[in-house]
Amino acid sequence: MRKFFKIINSLEARILDEIAQSKYGLSPEILMEDAGSAVYEVARRFFGLDKKYLVVAGTGNNGGDALVAGRRLYSSGSDVKVAVIGDVSKGSVLMKTNLERLIKLGVETTVIDGDDKLGEFRKLVDWADILIVGIFGTGLRGEVRDYRRNVIEAINISKKHVISVDLPSGVNPDNGRIEGVAVKSTITVTFGLPKIGNILHPGGYYSGKLYVSRLSYPPELLDSGDFNTELNYPIEIPERVKWGHKGSFGKYLAVAGSRYYYGAPYYATQSFLSSGGGYARLATVKSIVPVLASRSSEIVYHPLDETGEGSIAYSSLGVILELVNSYGIDILAVGPGLSTDQETLNLVVDLLQEVRIPVIVNGDGLTAIARQIEVLKNRKAPTILTPHPGEFSRLSNLSLKEIEENPIGVARDFAKEFNCYLVLKGSRSIISFPNGRVFINVTGNPGMAKAGMGDVLVGVIAAMYGIGLREPGSALRMAVLAHGLAGDLVAEEVGEDGVTPDLVITYLPKALNILRKDKDYVLRKYFPEEL
């Protein structure tokens, strides 16, 4: 059974089908039979054959897949009716072929091609136990309008169980956005490989439980290196060697904090220790050290001179570089809670130019490099950036709308152009490598949308690097996964509303323990299953 899936967009889905036909002789009709049979199998397995099924089919090949499922269910003894949404005369050849087969079998069929037919449609929905919906698939373009929108709203209002075909109808296949309205699904059966719209929210939410059928695609096609977007699956975490000491598990320095920002520097260092890191140092303004030290005595503090605004003074640059060299720092973080004082932002840019170890840039550090973005290209050591969409907009000079419409593409292009590792934080964070690989993370919950949560992530990234994931991309991937998992463990215990950075730090050890000892728990809970 396949445990790891690439993720594709609508163009790649078309390429997949074209190669399947031209190179392997897999005709569209074979693939449609496979697809419909996969949907049938899910219906049989999860709901049974003794149910009333309404097949809601569009006039494209997505509708054809749904009609094949209906035929298989009817042939197995289920009570089946069909509602075709749209003008049948404009339907695809395969859709019309499969509709004709159902009509010849005697299956009751109703065409819904205008608002005047909505009453009939609602009666059919009321009659059914289960809906199989394939109105739009990867070919959806633009907002769902007119009577089709009303059809989808009627489906959602019914609260009936829905099996969606390939994608929930109304979900944009390339970014997961809802095109006006979309079907809220109990289960989605997708074909070949999951689509971006199945994974990125809100499409991921609308998909419900996701199942993947390989159809007749050969493994070498589905595993092709031409597809370079993947789910963020767990990586093996190195063993904590029995003879290790604190230096064996990472020597970390955070340059963070200012007179009015106490939480960010604390979260960015304490999370390092809670994730298994060995030696945490914090270089921050001298005025806040006593307060932070009273909260965490495990951290080693390095008081720095400060500006009149209470941020780190530029004169501290030499001190920071000396700390890196004299203590053999493995990984550096810069940015959490620094403020936007210009003198401090200048320090950040020059620090990035001078230091020769991996650096994580977060928060106000991102503001600094957004003004001198070329500094990234000149770095000789790895750079990890952790922006939320607003910060990424400033870094990339793209609008939020442009980012939302193509989040994977813009994240990939930026990481490649500026030779950095990037996590575009969100409900499904996107992790991009400088070589063009992209990973979508599926842990985490809305309760984590709170100030300070990104600072916690910084320390977890440093810890993953420190405990042995010395390829920066691997450290970043596991940090994002573990950070989200800890947040989910908190939500299970106290509810999403009560998730705080402090509680996430408390649950990080449990999350790491699960990832070390029971990776299958994570696979079962979060990832699509293969049929």
N, C-alpha and C positions, 0 to 999 in steps of 0.2 A: 504494500500500500504506500502511495506517495504521501510524504509528510510535509514536503516543502514545495510551495507553489510560487512561480513567478506571477507578476501582476501585469495586465496589459490594458492598453487604451483601445478605443474603437478602431483606429487605423491598424493597430497591430492585430486586432481580432480579424479584420478583413485579410491581412497578409497571411495569417494563420490558415484561413480557409483556402486562400489562393494556392499556397504551397501544398496543402493537403490534397488538393485536386490535381495540380499540375505535376507534382513529384510522386505522389503516392496513390493517385487514382481514386481518391475518396471524394465521390460526387456529393454535391449539396444534398441530394435526396438521401444518401446513406447517412450523412451527418444529421439530417433532420429526423430520420428514424431513430438514430441513437439518442438524440436530444429528447424527443418525446418519450422514448422508453425510459430514460433516466427520471423524467418527471413522474411518469407512471409508477416507477419503483418507489419513489419517495412517498407518493400518495398511498400506495399499497402498504408500505412499511409503517407509516406513521399515523394514518387515519383509517386504513382498512378499506375493503372493497364493498362493504355493506352500507355505504354512504351515498348521498345524492351530490353529484359533482356538476357544477356549472363551469364550462370552459368559456372564458372571456378572451376572444382572439381578435387581434388586429389583422390588418390585411397584408402585412409583410411576413417575412419568414419567421419572425418571433411568434406570430399568430399560428403559422404552420406547425411549429414545434408544439404549441399548446394543443392543436387539433390532433396531432399524433397521440399525445397523452390521453386525450379524450377517447380516441378510438380504442386504445389499449384497455382503458378502464371499462368501456362498454363491452368489449369482447370478453372481459373477465367477470362480467355479471353486475357491474355497478350501474346505477341509475344515472344517466348522463344527459345533459342538455347543453346546447351551444348558443352563445350570443356572439355574433360577429360585429365588431365595432368598425364601421366605415363602409365605403363603397366597394363592394365585392368585385365589380368590374375592373377596378384599378388595382386589384390584389396581385401579389406575386404569383408566378406560375405554380410553385410548390404549395403555396397556401391554398390556392383554388383547387388543386388536385386533391389535397387532403380534406378539404371541405366537401368536395363531391363524394369522396369515399364515405364520409360520415352520413351524408344525406342518403346515399344508396343503402346504407345499413339501417336506415329508419330512425336515426337520431334526430330529435326535434331541434330545429335550427331557427333562430330569430336574428334578423339583421337590424342593428341599431345604427342608423345613419343620420339621425337628427334629434333635436330636443323633443320632438313630438313622440319619440319612441321610448323616452325615459321611464314612463309609467310601466311599460312592458318589461323594461330591464329590471326595475326595482322588484317587480313580482317574481322574476326569475331568481334574483338574488335572495329574496325571502324564502323561496322554495328550497334552495340549496343548503347543504351542510358545509361543503367545502368549495372554494373558488380556485380555479386554475387560471391565472391571468398572464396573458402574453400579448399586450396591446402594442407596446413599444419595446425595442431592445437596444442594441448598440447603434441602430440607425436613427435614433431620436435626434432631431435638430430643432432647436428653438422651444419656446414655451408651449405647453399643452393648453389648447384653447377650445372653445365652442362646446359641443355636446360631449366630446371626449373627456374634457375636464369634469363635466357633470357626472359622467359614467364613473370616473375614478373616485370622485367624492361620494357617490352612492355606495361604492364598494367599501370605502373606509367607514362610512356611517354605519354600515351593517354590522361591523365588529365580527364578521365571519372569519374563520381560518382561511388564509390565502397562501397558495403556493405560487410564487412568481417564477416566471420563465426567463432565465439568464440574468435579468435585472428587474427590480421593481419598476413597472411602467411609470415613466415620468422622471426617473432619475437620470441625470446626465452621466453617460458612461465614462467621461474623461476627467471629471472632478468631483463627482458625488453630490453636486448641487441639485436641488429640486427645481424642475422647470415648470413652475407654477403650482403643480400639484403632483403627488406621486402615491402609488399604492403602498399602504403599510402592510408588510408581509409577515406571515408567521415563519415561513421558510422560503428561501430562494435557492433554486438549483441553477448553477451557472455551468458553462460548458467549456471544456478545454482548459482554460485558465481563468481565475477570477478577474473581473474588470475593476478598474480604479473606482468606478461608481459603486461597486459592491463593498468597498473597504473604507473609503473616506466618508466621513459624516457630512451631511445627514444621510447620504445614501446607504452607508453601512448600517445605520439604525433602521432604516426602512427595509433593509434586506432580511431582517430577522436572523434566524439560524441559517448559515450559509453552507451549502453542500456543493461539491465540485465533481462533475463527471468528465472523465477524459475522452469520452466518446471513442472514436477509432483513431484519434491522433496518435502517431508514434511517439514514444518517450523522447527521442532525440529532437523532435520538433518542439515539444513543450519545454524542454530544458535548454533550448537554444540560447547561446550567448547574445543573440540579437535582441533578446528581451532582458533589460537590465534594471527592472523594478521588481522588488521582492518584498515579502512580508518580513518583519524583524523577528525571526525565530531565535530562540535562546542559543547562546554559544557556551561551550564548556568553560566553566570558571576554573582557573588553576587551583590546585590543592594548596592549602596553607601548610607549608613544610613544617615538620615538628621542631626543627632546630632553628626556625626563623626568629628574628628579633624585630624591633619596631622599624628599623631601617630596611628590613627585607620586604616590607609591605607598602613601600612608597614614602618618599619624603616630599612633602607638599607645602607650597607657600601660596597663600591667598593675599593679594593686594586689594584691600576692600575697606569700605566704611568711611564715614565722615561724621561731623559733629551731630547731624540730625538723623543719621541712618545707623542704627545699632543692630537691627535684625538681620540685614543682608550679610554682613561679615560673619556673624555668628552662624547662620544657616549654611553658608558656603564652606565653613570649616568643620562644624560639628557633624555635618552629614558625611564628611570624609571618614571620620572615625567610626560612625555608626555603620558604614558600608564596608568596613574591614581595612581601611587605610591605616598606616602605621604611625607616621609622624606628621602632625599638622602644625603649621606655623601661620600666624596672621600678622601681616604688616599693615598697621592702621594708624590713624591719628592718635596722638598720645592722650588726648582729652577723654576718649571713650574706653581706653584700655581698662581702667578700674571697674567700670560697669560690666564689660564683657567678661573680665576675669572672674567676677563674682558669680557669673552664670555658668562658665565652663573653665575649670582649672586644668583640663587635659591639654588645652591648646597652648602653644608657646607664643607669646606676644612680643612683637617688635614695634615699640612706639616710634612714630615718625613725626617730623615737624609738620605744621599745618598752616594753611593760608588764613587770611583774615576771615574767610567765609567758613573756616572749619574743615576744609578738605585737605588731602595730602599735598604738601608743597612740592614744587618741581625739584627743589634741592634734595629731595629724598631719593632721586633716581639712582645716584651712586650707591647709596645705602642698600637699596633693593638689589641692585646688581651684585653687590658684595655678599649679600645674604644668599643669593642663588649660587654663587661660586663657592663660598666658604662652607656651606652646609650641604653641598652636593644635591641640591633640589632636583627632583625628577620631573616635576610638572608644576606649572605656575597657573594661577587663575587671577584675572584682573578685571575689575569692573563693578562687582556688586556693591551698591550703595556709595559709590565714589562721589556722587554729585556731578553737576555739569559745569563746575568752575573751570574756566578756560585754562588756567595754569595746570590743573590736574589732568585735563584732557590732553594737553601737550605732553605731559609725563607719560601717559598711556601710549601714545604714538611712538615716542622715542624708546620706551621700554620694549615695545614689540620689535623695533628695529635692532636693538642691541642684544636681546636675550637669545640664546641658542638652544633652548629646550622647548618642548611642547607647551603651548599656552592655550588656556580656555578663556574666551572673551565673552563677558555677559554684561547685561545692564548698561550702566553708563560707559563702560568700555566700548560698547558698540556705538554709542553716540560719538565717541572720540574718533574711531576709525571710519565712521560714515563720512566724516569731513576730510579724511585723507586716505581713501580706500585703497590707493595704490600701495600702501605699506604692506598689504597682504601678499602682493605678488613678489615682494622682495624678501620675504621671510625664508630662512634656510631650514627651519624646523617646522613641524606640523602646527597648524592653527585650527582650533575648534571654536566655532561661533554658535551661540545659542539664542537667536532672536525669536521673539514673538512676531506676528505679522506686521505690527506697526513699526517695530525696529527694523524688520527686514525691508519694509517699504523705504525707510530712510537709507539703508545700506545699498539697495538696488536701484533706487530712483524709479521704482514701479509703484503704481497706485494699488491700493488695497483691492480694487476690482480686478486689476490685471493679475494679482497674486491669487485671488480666489478662483479665477477662471482657469488657471493653469498652474496649480501649486507645485506639482511635481516637476514640470518642465522648467519653471523659473528657478526652483531650488537647485535642480541639476545644473543648469547653465551657470548659475552664480558660483557654485562650488568648483566647477571646472575652470571658469575664467579666472578666479582669484585663488586657485590652488589651496583650498581650505576644506575642512570638514564642517558641515552645517547641519544643525537640527532646527528646522522651522517648526516651532512649538505650536501645538494646537490640540484639538480633541483627538486627532490621529496624527501624531507628530511625524514629520518627514525628515529622514536622515539621508544626507547627500554626501558622497565621497568625491574627491577631486578627479577620480578616474571615470566618473559618470554613473557609478552604481548608486541606486536609491533604495532605501528600505522604509517601509511604512510600519509604524509601531501601533499595536492594538491594545496595550494596557492603559490604564488610567480612567478617570471619570470626571464629571463636571464639578465635583466638589473640590478638585484640585485647582480650579480657576481662582486662585487667591494670591495676594501679594506674598512674596517670599518663596513661592514654590520653585521658581526658576533658580533661585540661589541654592536651594537644596540640591537640585540637579547638578549644579557645578561641582559640588563636593563629591557627589556619587561618581561623576565622570573621572575625577582625579583618583578616587579610590579604585575604580576598575583598572585604571592604568597602573596604579601602584601595586595592586595584588597580583599583577602578572599579565594582563591583557595589553601588551606593549605595542600592538598595532593600534594606533589611535582610533581608527574606525570601529574596531571590535570593542574597545573600551566605551566608546560613545554609544554603540548599539545596546550593549548590556546595561549601561547606566540608564538609558531612557526606558528600557524594558523594566528594570528593577524598580526604578523610581515610580513608574505607573502602577506596578504590581503592589508596592507598599501602599500607595494611595488607595488601591482597591481593597486591600486588607483592612485599612482603616474604615473605609465606607461600609464594609460588611459588618464591622463591629459597632460603629456609632452612627452610621447613616452618612450620606453624601454631604449633607449640610454641615456636619461637624468635622470634616476633613481639614486639618490645619498643617502648616509646615512642621510644627513641633511633633504632631502625631505621626506624620510620615517619617520623620527621622527615627521615632521610636519603633516603627514597624519595619524599617529597612533591614535589620538583622533577620527578621522572620522571612522577608521576601528573598534575601540572599540564601537563606537556608533551604527554602523551597526550590530555588533555581539550582542549588547544588545537589539536592537529594531527590527531587521529584519533578523533573522537567516535564514529565507526562501530564502532571496537573495543569501546567501552563498550556500545553498543547491542547488538552481536552477543553479547557475553559475558554480559550481565546481564538483558536485558529479554525479555519474551515476544515470540514471533514470530506474525505474522498468517498464517493459512492462505490 
